[in-house]
Amino acid sequence: MTDRADVIVVGGGAMGASIAYHLGAARAGRIVLLERESALGLGSTGRCAGGFRHQFTSEINVRLSLESVRMIREFSSTHGLPLDLSVDGYLFLVRDASAWSEHRAAATMQRSLGARVEEVDAAFITGLVPGLNMEEMVGATFGPDDGIADPSGLTNGYATLARRLGVDIRLGVDVTTIVTAGDGSSVTGVETTAGRMDAPIVVLAAGVWATALARSCGVELPIVPERRHIVVTSPFAGSPGRRTLVIDTRTMFYFHREGEGVLMGMPPRDPVVTFETAVDDRWIADELLPVAVSVLPSLEDAGIVAKWSGLYEMTPDHHAILGPVEGLDGLYLAGGFSGHGFQHAPIVGKILADLVTGTPPPVDVAALRLERFDRGELIGESHVV
Ligand SMILES: Cc1cc2nc3c(=O)[nH]c(=O)nc-3n(C[C@H](O)[C@H](O)[C@H](O)COP(=O)(O)OP(=O)(O)OC[C@H]3O[C@@H](n4cnc5c(N)ncnc54)[C@H](O)[C@@H]3O)c2cc1C
């Protein structure tokens, strides 16, 4: 193992791959990405639904989406690499009058920042996704520029681009410790299962597993893992024609067309903190399926062809933790995306590269630094799907 780099990126999910590419593009020196698995994107990225949208309740998430969604949609034309992509929109259905006023206020904010978000009526919805249960529906919003893209395609695409720029991507290397100088004021490299590597800068993009590594250099990250399931159905008569991602905001149940069936998921009513990713068939039967059939009744006739679970990386305010760490020179964080890290990976990669190279980033993410938790400056995001 070469024992020196200018920047080490830990973690080869969507985030690490994008950061590595953007560091390479910024000519940030000798860049090494270390991933412990035998392939990239086997963490949360590989379990992800691949959705991207502008409909968030915090301004900073909307600003990140405005940049990032454009980068996803233009990935193929910009870089000449394939990326499976559908832009059939995101539809939020609201069934509570009190929630509707907050939802509309968020849509107004989204539009004021430049996002296309429309209030739509029952006739529009029926035309878009026939067969939805509209009982008690008080309103709905539609983001026509939102959609779904292939997480593996984006991750491996960025990795290909990074390699072309000379980034050294090493698989099967488990980082065990982030090493600091004797006085603990700066990072000096990492210890790994393949030996020691020195570097003045370490970017931690290790998903839900970042907390253990951060602790190895005395940094506490408020990121907890929560299991989320995805179920894919067999073809059925009422399967929607478009791939529009539909969200029932009362339950946060969501689905979109996948093959001739649908892909669907929902947060559990009582989330538990766990690294466990075994499928909980009882939860699927008792919680997910009844809600699924109540939202799209034709699902009654569908079978299940695939199911899996993965981990959301939740922070107390459901926003990412980005940027340098006060009191520890050389450590940069990119984690805690709270279930929307795939879609923000392109722009966060660019922002991290800018922060490392001292360039003003396209979106000011100072409010997302780790220190906000100690200062009580939490932000709040309620559109966690
Ligand atoms: C079911 C589900 C659905 C989702 N749907 C969406 C969606 O529709 N849209 C969206 O934007 N987001 C979605 N997400 C969230 C999204 O998947 C994550 O936010 C995103 O993938 C985080 O990317 P990451 O690169 O930070 O983390 P990860 O993909 O988890 O990558 C971290 C990597 O670090 C590696 N690693 C960890 N520790 C070490 C170590 N010590 N040494 C070396 N390597 C290490 C891991 O092996 C892993 O490859 C979903 C998540 C789940 C679980």
The ligand as an ORCA input file, in Angstrom:
! r2SCAN-3c Opt
* xyz 0 1
  C     -34.228      1.843      1.583
  C     -33.545      3.143      1.265
  C     -34.088      3.995      0.300
  C     -33.460      5.194      0.000
  N     -33.991      5.985     -0.971
  C     -33.380      7.145     -1.304
  C     -33.870      7.959     -2.356
  O     -34.863      7.638     -2.997
  N     -33.188      9.105     -2.650
  C     -32.085      9.494     -1.960
  O     -31.528     10.561     -2.250
  N     -31.595      8.738     -0.965
  C     -32.204      7.584     -0.610
  N     -31.711      6.809      0.393
  C     -30.581      7.318      1.177
  C     -29.280      7.091      0.438
  O     -29.178      5.728      0.096
  C     -28.100      7.511      1.317
  O     -28.311      8.782      1.869
  C     -26.830      7.551      0.485
  O     -26.688      6.359     -0.245
  C     -25.620      7.767      1.388
  O     -24.470      7.583      0.590
  P     -23.066      7.473      1.301
  O     -22.075      7.306      0.224
  O     -22.922      8.607      2.252
  O     -23.185      6.156      2.223
  P     -23.058      4.612      1.843
  O     -23.661      4.323      0.547
  O     -23.540      3.847      3.025
  O     -21.505      4.424      1.666
  C     -20.616      4.377      2.758
  C     -19.500      3.462      2.343
  O     -18.485      3.506      3.332
  C     -17.922      2.221      3.444
  N     -17.274      2.134      4.740
  C     -17.843      2.215      5.950
  N     -16.936      2.106      6.917
  C     -15.738      1.953      6.295
  C     -14.415      1.770      6.770
  N     -14.147      1.725      8.078
  N     -13.415      1.624      5.860
  C     -13.668      1.662      4.532
  N     -14.930      1.818      4.035
  C     -15.941      1.963      4.913
  C     -19.142      1.308      3.331
  O     -18.783      0.004      2.984
  C     -19.944      2.012      2.258
  O     -19.649      1.530      0.951
  C     -32.293      5.593      0.694
  C     -31.741      4.733      1.654
  C     -32.343      3.510      1.926
  C     -31.747      2.616      2.957
*
